[in-house]
Amino acid sequence: MKHRLLVLVLPWMALTGCGTPPQRAEFTSGYPTYNCPETLEGQVTLQAEVRPLDSQTTILHQPSIVTRGMLARRLLISVTPSGLHAKDRIVWSTLSVATFGGTFLGWDHFELAAPEQRTQETSTVVASPGQLKITRVAKGRADLAGSQSIDLVIMPGGVAVDDTVVHFSALWTDNGMPLTSDHVAPQLIPLRHPPGLDVVEATLELSFVVRVADTGDEWVCGSQARVTLIDRDSLRQPLWDLGLASANAIRNERLALFDPTLGAVRLVFDSPAGAHSFASWMRATGATRVGSYALSIFEQTGPSTTRPFGPVDENVMRTLRPVTIADIGGIKVGPAGEP
């Protein structure tokens, strides 16, 4: 009888001696339930940095995209275990990047800072126009803390804008004399570019699972960051226009070509040399017409540097008036859309 009791007691002692099994992260529909304890709150820092790339050399993971309006950026991401113990590990993570003021057109080259990490985890990237999601799962005893980067192609404002720039085959003779206005023929060249409605920012949200070395428990925590993907300087197009301004004053009025059958077309140039050459030609000739077009003036309206500047709409047309000889002395060249 004593031997039977001993046989029954020993398994019971073995079970009770093991204690409570380690806490494990609970997943619902592929996402873990947040249960971060106070001791782990704020112990992992998420940081992001942005660097410009040449969009022409970026291979999109969305080959149907054809546009000149895209801008490429490399997003550098750092996950720093600033308050974790040395042997604590991040074993699962998902990083969500949401844009404001722009859309993702594609992505390429997701890289880890340490090459040896590539074989120690499984990584997936999913992109939609408004969000990018990177999921990483550690293998064995790998730790997902560290740095990573991904190349992105972004469209500010969502869709490209079609505008017009003006080219002149010749404004001057070979000996430097200005051509007469009836011998000058403007060429209207279509140009597609980002609309530049506003800067493009992104919020980054990192959800991750920490496995605590001392207990083996897993806890689901999070960290956030915000970054500017495309700033105002990047939005300004390399285009120039002509405006009127007195000395030390801003340009409140702009020049346009006007034809009754076409309407008004803003005088926009794709180089400062072209804009200055035309301004010099106007001063030298006193011309108020060029080819079949009348030179006209309209008032600049609304914010300038980050708005589409090309269209001359019905509100602008109400301010349209012919250029006079007195106006020509006040012509100033500047970046398109800026005072």
DAHUCOR-V966556 format. One record per residue. N is the residue number from 1. OMEGA is omega in radians with two decimals (* if undefined). Layout:
BEGIN
{{N/OMEGA} {N/OMEGA}}
END
This chain:
BEGIN
{{1/3.14} {2/3.13} {3/3.11} {4/3.12} {5/-3.13} {6/3.12} {7/3.13} {8/-3.08} {9/-3.05} {10/3.08} {11/3.13} {12/3.12} {13/3.14} {14/-3.14} {15/-3.11} {16/3.14} {17/-3.14} {18/-3.14} {19/-3.11} {20/3.11} {21/-3.11} {22/3.06} {23/3.10} {24/3.11} {25/3.12} {26/-3.10} {27/3.04} {28/-3.10} {29/3.08} {30/-3.11} {31/-3.10} {32/3.09} {33/-3.10} {34/3.11} {35/-3.02} {36/3.09} {37/-3.09} {38/-3.11} {39/-3.13} {40/3.14} {41/3.08} {42/-3.09} {43/3.06} {44/-3.07} {45/3.08} {46/3.12} {47/-3.12} {48/3.12} {49/-3.09} {50/3.06} {51/3.14} {52/3.08} {53/3.02} {54/-3.07} {55/-3.12} {56/-3.12} {57/-3.14} {58/3.14} {59/-3.06} {60/2.94} {61/3.08} {62/-2.92} {63/-3.12} {64/-3.10} {65/3.03} {66/-3.13} {67/3.05} {68/-3.06} {69/-3.02} {70/3.04} {71/-3.09} {72/3.14} {73/2.99} {74/3.13} {75/3.12} {76/-3.03} {77/3.10} {78/3.07} {79/-3.00} {80/3.10} {81/-2.99} {82/-3.09} {83/3.13} {84/3.02} {85/-3.00} {86/-3.06} {87/3.03} {88/-3.06} {89/2.95} {90/-3.01} {91/3.12} {92/3.08} {93/2.96} {94/-3.14} {95/3.10} {96/3.12} {97/-3.13} {98/-3.10} {99/3.04} {100/-3.12} {101/3.14} {102/3.14} {103/3.05} {104/3.03} {105/-3.13} {106/-3.13} {107/3.10} {108/2.98} {109/2.94} {110/-3.03} {111/3.01} {112/-3.08} {113/3.13} {114/-3.08} {115/-3.10} {116/3.13} {117/-3.06} {118/-3.13} {119/-3.06} {120/3.14} {121/3.01} {122/-3.09} {123/3.05} {124/3.11} {125/3.09} {126/-3.11} {127/2.98} {128/-3.10} {129/-3.07} {130/-3.06} {131/3.04} {132/-3.11} {133/3.12} {134/3.12} {135/-3.12} {136/3.13} {137/-3.11} {138/3.02} {139/3.11} {140/-3.12} {141/3.13} {142/3.11} {143/-3.06} {144/3.07} {145/3.13} {146/-3.04} {147/3.10} {148/3.11} {149/3.09} {150/3.12} {151/-3.06} {152/3.01} {153/-2.94} {154/3.02} {155/3.07} {156/3.08} {157/3.02} {158/-3.13} {159/3.13} {160/3.10} {161/3.09} {162/3.13} {163/-3.10} {164/2.95} {165/-3.07} {166/3.03} {167/3.03} {168/3.14} {169/3.10} {170/3.04} {171/-3.02} {172/3.04} {173/-3.14} {174/3.14} {175/3.01} {176/3.10} {177/-3.14} {178/3.03} {179/3.06} {180/-3.02} {181/-3.14} {182/3.10} {183/3.13} {184/-3.08} {185/3.09} {186/3.03} {187/-3.13} {188/-3.04} {189/3.11} {190/-3.14} {191/3.09} {192/-3.12} {193/3.08} {194/-3.13} {195/3.13} {196/3.14} {197/-3.14} {198/3.03} {199/3.12} {200/3.12} {201/3.13} {202/2.97} {203/3.13} {204/3.10} {205/-3.13} {206/3.01} {207/-3.03} {208/3.11} {209/3.08} {210/3.02} {211/-3.09} {212/-3.03} {213/-3.03} {214/-3.04} {215/-3.04} {216/3.14} {217/3.06} {218/-3.13} {219/-3.12} {220/-3.10} {221/-3.11} {222/3.09} {223/-3.09} {224/3.05} {225/3.10} {226/-3.08} {227/3.05} {228/-3.14} {229/-3.14} {230/-3.08} {231/-3.07} {232/-3.14} {233/3.14} {234/-3.10} {235/-3.08} {236/-3.13} {237/3.13} {238/-3.09} {239/-3.08} {240/3.09} {241/-3.12} {242/3.10} {243/3.12} {244/3.09} {245/2.99} {246/-3.09} {247/3.09} {248/3.13} {249/3.13} {250/3.14} {251/3.14} {252/-3.12} {253/-3.12} {254/3.13} {255/3.12} {256/2.96} {257/-3.13} {258/3.04} {259/-3.08} {260/-3.12} {261/-3.06} {262/-3.03} {263/-3.11} {264/3.07} {265/-3.09} {266/3.10} {267/-3.14} {268/-3.10} {269/-3.14} {270/3.02} {271/3.08} {272/3.12} {273/3.13} {274/-3.14} {275/-3.14} {276/3.13} {277/3.14} {278/3.10} {279/3.11} {280/3.12} {281/3.11} {282/3.14} {283/-3.09} {284/-3.06} {285/-3.01} {286/-3.05} {287/3.00} {288/3.03} {289/3.03} {290/-3.04} {291/-3.14} {292/-3.05} {293/2.95} {294/3.06} {295/-3.06} {296/-3.12} {297/3.04} {298/-3.11} {299/3.05} {300/-3.13} {301/3.02} {302/3.08} {303/-2.92} {304/-2.84} {305/-3.07} {306/-3.14} {307/3.01} {308/-3.01} {309/-2.96} {310/-2.98} {311/3.00} {312/-3.01} {313/-3.05} {314/3.11} {315/3.11} {316/-3.11} {317/3.13} {318/-3.13} {319/-3.04} {320/3.06} {321/3.14} {322/3.01} {323/3.06} {324/3.10} {325/-3.12} {326/-3.13} {327/-2.94} {328/-3.14} {329/-3.11} {330/-3.11} {331/3.10} {332/3.09} {333/3.10} {334/3.07} {335/-3.08} {336/3.10} {337/-3.10} {338/-3.10} {339/*}}
END
